[in-house]
Amino acid sequence: MMKLWVDDIRIPKDTEGCIICKSVNDAKAWIRHLGIGAFEAIYIDHDAGDYFADGGDYICLLDWLEGMGIKPPVIYFLTANPVGRANMIRICQKNGWRYR
């Protein structure tokens, strides 16, 4: 099982078994390619910074998962944006997704 890391700035301390995505579209491509079942967790920021033009802020990945009816594994929030975090939590709660 792998981890999907979606962040424009941070990188995980241990990159082994981790797919690092800088954009929403990149993360979607990996999910389409491997299937959501390949991932044990998604680590996700909110603000995409310079990568916004490639799929929007990272909350758009959660919107896409919801719209596609894809239930993600546990989601870990990396964001320091309190409003963005609250909006991401709302999506998770509405869908019954696990998050931390």
Secondary structure by P-SEA (a helix, b strand, c coil): cbbbbbcccccccccccbbbbccaaaaaaaaaacccccccbbbbbcccccccccccccaaaaaaaaaacccccbbbbccccaaaaaaaaaaaaaaccccc
